[in-house]
Amino acid sequence: MARGVYIHIPFCHQICNYCDFNKFYFKNQPVDEYIEALGKEMALTTEKHPEKFRNIETIFLGGGTPTALSPEQLDKLLTSIHTYIPMNSVTEFTSEANPDELSAAKLQVLFDGGVNRLSMGVQSFDQGLLQKIGRTHSNDHVYETIDLARKIGFRNISIDLMYGLPGQTMAQWEDSLAKAFTLDLPHFSAYSLIVEPKTIFYNQYAKGKLYLPTEDLEADMYDVLMQQMALHGLQQYEISNFAKPGYHSEHNKIYWDNDEYAGFGAGAHGYLAGIRYSNHGPLKKYMEAVEANELPIVHAHEVSQVEKREEQMFLGLRKTEGVMHSIYEEKFKTPMSAHYDVVIKDLVSKGLLEQDELGVRLTRKGRFVGNEVFQQFLLED
């Protein structure tokens, strides 16, 4: 049973230097035709799996940049979503957004279309760093857009921040955090830069022209992040996510709970009926498949029981609450210790995990080396 729906809008007016998502420059793209194709894909999927869409809890518009669309295009997209996705159980409807693209007209269309959560890509409050990473907005855009969104009625607003950026100092990071806290938002996400293949930064790195903070400085930035969030009343509920009570991202929790969701759009991923799948990335291939009344799936993989157990652990351990014994046993009909007793005891002895009668979770020390911990749960035969 799908709990969530992800919808990919692969268009951007500006490509960021670190981004490896499936995206295209907006200019001269068949945007209206793509929105039509999205509606058709939703129709094809919900017709094939009607029983899987009875209790959708969350919808997430991601990208690319959904707010690259015009108000008319956004309205058309939202109309399709309401037409093909049962909305009776939806409690959280998120749209990603760029601060310099959210006009009053777009915000009103989103609000009227049921979007009740905004996730804005701010990344930094240092204008020099923003230029380095390929962002086009200013701090004024951020302040003005959040003020406008609140006036229209949005209360659940999150911003993304990044650390470990090229040439970034601790002083710049602390200043960005201080400016972020003046906004009094209920949710923040903060990620360290990962240099991914097929990005502008990767090409610079390969040529020895990308100067990144040391691993120790990046770890110190993460330490300051956790301290400052706690001081400002924001609970760390996942490795990179912090919220006031009642403002956790319910959509992202579906991923970390290893539950099922549908993915629509070019390059989107989904997990339905025990199968993880991904769609064609190129617009032409995606749209041709949909126009031929075919699901645009390019790769599908039936997840084995061993893989499901592994995913339950390494996704669930991202959450501060960790993996609950009761939920693990309910899903797999055996206790966690039957599969991972040796691994868990080893990681507990190293101070990276803690375990009690409720479950297993990362320690504060473990959060700094989360990926190394997660890897230990991928060793099953």
Residue, then its C-alpha position, 0 to 999 in steps of 0.5 A: m500500500a503506497r503511503g506517499v507520492y513523489i512527482h518530479i518536475p525536471f526543469c530549472h532556470q539555473i543549474c546548480n554546480y553540485c546538482d546531479f538530479n535529472k534536470f533540464y534548462f527550462k528554455n525551449q523545453p516541452v513543459d506543457e506537454y510534459i505536464e500532460a504526460l505526467g497526468k497520463e502517467m498518474a492515470l495509467t498507474t492508478e488504474k493498474h494499482p487502484e488498491k495501492f492508492r486508497n490511503i495516500e498520506t503525502i505528496f511531494l513535488g520535487g525537481g528540478t524546480p517545481t516553481a520554475l513553472s508558470p502559475e498557469q502551468l502549476d495550476k494545470l499540474l495541481t488539477s491533474i494531481h487532484t484528478y488522479i490521486p485520491m486526496n481523502s487521506v493526504t495530510e502533507f502536500t509539499s512543494e520544493a521552491n527557489p526563493d527567487e521564483l516564488s511570486a505571489a501568484k505562484l504561492q497563491v496557486l500552490f496554496d489554493g491547490g492544497v500545498n501546505r508545506l514549502s521546502m525552499g533551497v536556500q543553502s547559504f546566507d553568504q552571497g559569495l558562497l551562493q555564487k560559487i555553487g551556482r545559486t541566483h537568489s539573494n538573502d532579500h529574496v529569502y526574507e521577502t518570499i517567506d514573509l509573502a508565503r506567511k501572508i498567503g497562509f503557509r505555516n509549514i515552511s522549511i529551508d535547506l542549508m549546506y555546509g562543507l562548501p568550497g572555501q567555506t569557513m566556520a565563521q561563514w557557517e555560523d553566520s548562515l545558521a544565525k541568519a536562518f534562526t532569525l526566520d523562526l521556521p519550524h523545520f530545517s534540513a542541512y546537508s554536507l556537500i557531496v561531489e557527485p559525478k556528472t556535475i560541474f563541481y565534479n569536473q572542477y574536482a577532477k582538475g584539482k580546482l575545487y578546494l573543499p574544507t577538511e574532513d575535520l572542519e566538516a565534522d566540526m560544522y556538523d557538531v555546531l549544527m546539532q548544538q545550535m539546532a538544539l539551542h533554538g528548540l529544534q529536535q534532530y529527528e533524522i541525521s540531516n533534519f531538525a524540526k519543532p514538535g509536529y513539523h517533521s517531514e512526513h513524506n521523507k519519513i516514508y522513505w526512512d520507514n522503508d514503506e511504499y510510495a509512487g514516483f511519477g515523472a522523468g527520472a522519478h523512482g518509486y517503490l510499489a508492490g514490492i518492486r523498486y522502479s525508476n522511470h526514463g530520464p530523457l524527456k523524449k523517452y519518458m513522453e514517448a512511453v506515456e503517449a503509447n499508453e505504457l508506463p515509462i519504467v526503464h528499470a524494475h527490481e523485485v526487492s528480496q527479503v534480505e534486501k528489505r531487511e537491509e533497507q529497514m536497518f540502514l534507512g531506519l537508522r537515519k532517524t534519531e529514534g532508530v529502528m524499533h524492535s516491534i516494527y522489525e518483528e512485525k515486518f519480518k516475523t523474526p526478531m532483529s537479533a536473529h539477523y543482526d545480533v553480532v553486527i549490533k553488538d560490535l557497533v554498540s561496543k564501539g560506541l556507534l549504536e545504542q540498544d534498549e528494549l525499544g530498538v536500536r539507534l545511532t549514538r551522537k558519535g555514530r551520527f558523524v560516521g553514519n554511512e560507515v555504520f549503515q554499511q555494516f548492515l549490507l553484509e548479509d549473504 
